[in-house]
Amino acid sequence: MTLRKGIVLDFGGVLTTALLPAALAFEQREGLPAGALLTSLYLDPEGVRRTQELERGTLTQAEWNEAAGRSLGVPHDNLMGRIFADLLPEPSVIEAAAAARRAGIKVGVLSNSVGRSPWDLYQGYRLESLYDAVVVSEDHGLRKPEPEIFRLMLDMLDLPAEECVFVDDTESYLPPAAGLGFATVHAVRPDRTIAELEALLGIPLAARG
């Protein structure tokens, strides 16, 4: 059995509550048809291009807000913040990460950015103090699933991929990580994510009363 010494966690949808319910709640508040936001972000080629540029840091969040607002037919003011207004910390996974660190496991956070201004997704999560390495895509001109961003994280953790587990709620990001040697976990439900991490690491992570 491979000795795992590191965990790499996605941020949105792993250390936070799920993204889809927040997106659907935004659509309801704005009076948009169900699926309008996801279609604009992930199916419309121009929307996909804008979001990827945002993740790379070549488009600002304010510029993204303006263009996406036009596309959706909604006000652009603080659009990103409004989209994710219902997103909350996922305490069980945050505590599991802390438990892993107490057990000597290195824990990194690897996130595709949504920009930091005017709204900062990461505010209040104390990423720099609670985790061993933090890679936010816009800071490096890279984005998941590019292999280079995984290698950057490995360099920061000073670990080989074969000794690490990568966790993401976006399933399509897992195969590139697996190709580098990571064990992977598709984050669907927090309890299942924690159970899979416990099995891979061989240590308890879930809070127990």
Secondary structure, 3 states (H helix, E strand, C coil): CCCCCEEEECCCCCCECCHHHHHHHHHHHHCCCCCHHHHHHHCCHHHHHHHHHHHHCCCCHHHHHHHHHHHHCCCCCCHHHHHCCCCCECHHHHHHHHHHHHCCCEEEEEECCCCCCCCCCCCCCCHHHHCCEEEEHHHCCCCCCCHHHHHHHHHHHCCCHHHEEEEECCHHHHHHHHHHCCEEEECCCHHHHHHHHHHHHCCCCCCCC
